[in-house]
Amino acid sequence: MKKQLVKIGSNFGIIIDEPLLDSLGITIDTPIEVTIERDSLVLRPVRTISESDAAAAYERVATKHQKSFKRLSE
């Protein structure tokens, strides 16, 4: 897909079609990380996890691997 830069004030931007954003689960509120990789400009959605989801994931891992963690601590 080819896109043309557009002037936005004293900067430039790229208009990204809504179906493309929808396919990646990106909304107007999704932070986007912009990086350069070799000769490419790369845009990636920043995925965040809530504190409660992180705590729940920790509990699942800690419970599942409790014996292994115990052996490692000895």
C-alpha positions as CSV (number, residue, x, y, z in Angstrom):
1,M,0.0,0.0,0.0
2,K,1.5,3.3,-1.0
3,K,0.6,6.5,0.9
4,Q,1.5,10.2,0.3
5,L,2.7,12.5,3.1
6,V,0.3,15.3,3.9
7,K,1.1,18.7,5.4
8,I,-0.2,19.1,9.0
9,G,0.8,22.6,10.2
10,S,4.6,22.7,10.1
11,N,4.8,18.9,10.2
12,F,3.8,16.0,8.0
13,G,1.5,13.0,8.5
14,I,0.2,9.9,6.8
15,I,-3.6,9.1,6.6
16,I,-4.1,5.5,7.6
17,D,-7.3,3.9,6.3
18,E,-9.8,2.8,9.0
19,P,-10.0,-0.8,7.9
20,L,-6.3,-1.2,8.4
21,L,-6.5,0.3,11.9
22,D,-9.5,-1.9,12.7
23,S,-7.6,-5.0,11.7
24,L,-4.9,-4.1,14.2
25,G,-7.3,-3.1,17.0
26,I,-6.0,0.5,16.9
27,T,-8.3,3.3,17.9
28,I,-7.8,7.1,18.2
29,D,-6.7,6.5,21.8
30,T,-4.1,3.9,21.0
31,P,-0.5,5.2,21.6
32,I,1.7,4.5,18.6
33,E,5.5,3.8,18.8
34,V,7.4,5.2,15.9
35,T,10.9,3.8,15.2
36,I,13.4,3.6,12.4
37,E,14.6,0.1,11.4
38,R,17.2,0.1,8.7
39,D,15.7,2.3,6.0
40,S,12.1,2.0,7.2
41,L,9.8,4.0,9.4
42,V,7.9,1.5,11.6
43,L,4.7,2.3,13.4
44,R,3.5,-0.1,16.2
45,P,0.6,0.1,18.6
46,V,1.8,0.3,22.2
47,R,0.0,-2.4,24.1
48,T,-0.5,-1.8,27.8
49,I,-1.8,-4.2,30.4
50,S,-3.8,-3.1,33.4
51,E,-2.4,-3.6,36.9
52,S,-5.2,-6.1,37.7
53,D,-4.5,-8.1,34.5
54,A,-0.7,-8.1,35.3
55,A,-1.5,-9.3,38.9
56,A,-3.7,-12.1,37.6
57,A,-1.1,-13.2,35.1
58,Y,1.5,-13.3,37.9
59,E,-0.8,-15.4,40.1
60,R,-1.3,-17.9,37.3
61,V,2.4,-18.3,36.7
62,A,3.3,-18.4,40.4
63,T,0.7,-21.0,41.1
64,K,1.5,-23.1,38.0
65,H,5.3,-23.1,38.7
66,Q,5.3,-22.9,42.5
67,K,7.4,-26.1,42.9
68,S,10.0,-24.9,40.4
69,F,10.3,-21.5,42.1
70,K,10.7,-23.2,45.4
71,R,13.6,-25.4,44.1
72,L,15.3,-22.5,42.5
73,S,15.2,-20.5,45.8
74,E,16.9,-23.4,47.8
